[in-house]
Amino acid sequence: MAEAYAKDQPQGFYNHIKKVAIVGAGGHVGKHLTEQVLKSGFVVTAIARPSSTGKLPEGIQVARVDYSGDDDTALVEALRGQQALIITMAVMAPPDTISKLVRAAAKAGVPYVLPNWFGHDAANDSLCNDSWLSSSRDKNLSEIKNLGVSSYLLLCCNFWYEFSLGGGPDRFGFDFQKRSFIWFDDGNVAFNVTTWPQCGRAIANLLSLKELPDDENDKSPTLSQFRNQPIYVSSFRLSQRDMFESVKRVTKTTDADWTITQESAEQRWKDGTTALKQGNFGAFTKMLYSRMFFPNGGGDIQSSRGLHNEQLGLPIEELDQWTAIGVRMGENGEVVTSH
């Protein structure tokens, strides 16, 4: 397909998007995405169910829509005129929910959809297959492509750092209430992680880009260059050893203050996978996280893919600041222990 330029568009074309709708605006990552998108000056509409009681950020418009049934008339109307739809919901949310939203977005003519992908490298089939993510990825992207209206945007940020650090031993191995820690193998596998606010900035800055290059001489980043492919961002590239050193600095502790054990990441993944096949979906978190700790497991997107941080103007963050937040979340039990 020939590249489109702003100079060739019809009179009245505006080369930035202005209106963004979001599903899950009050959720874990949704809250941070919404705050950053609002801060960037977009007109933001939360698509919320009538029964929803979740707190939403100030300054957001709200469209309350019941889309539990087959009639999508109200949902399509709420999405009409929107230029991007951000979908954020739990990994284990009913699978048809995203499909309903994607179909409604197509009927409403929404040009960009973020279909609830804020994590793994979507282009790494081995990692996604082993992590039980390929099925939902393929279904959602195939539907968007087949509808032929919207382009998809996939944020590949890997695990959320502060959430995962404070989320119990099945995530990064830490239990801050018991002050215990599990080494996964030798603790040296490094992969990228991203804080919630950095995810929010990435999406806000992405949507703030010019949609099209002005002309053939314009080499600045544009939203259109990211359509239908992964966007790679990160806050830190860390191993468990890096995390533990930061935790000890923040908590002013030494190894002697911790109960430390060691387990095989591969065996943990196998155990989690077996439990899932037996219908124990509480094992999903253990399976999902253990897989990332495999040697050369695909989580080091900085080395294998390169990051888009610079193109998106993302700041360099301070590790111990976000470790302290993760420690507090773990000590206070702020993170549910399973997805």
Beta strands, then each sheet from edge to edge (+ up, - down):
strand 1: 19-23
strand 2: 43-48
strand 3: 61-64
strand 4: 84-87
strand 5: 112-115
strand 6: 151-156
strand 7: 159-160
strand 8: 174-175
strand 9: 180-184
strand 10: 191-194
strand 11: 229-232
strand 12: 236-238
strand 13: 259-263
sheet 1: 3+ 2+ 1+ 4+ 5+ 6+ 11+
sheet 2: 7+ 10+ 12-
sheet 3: 8+ 9- 13-
end
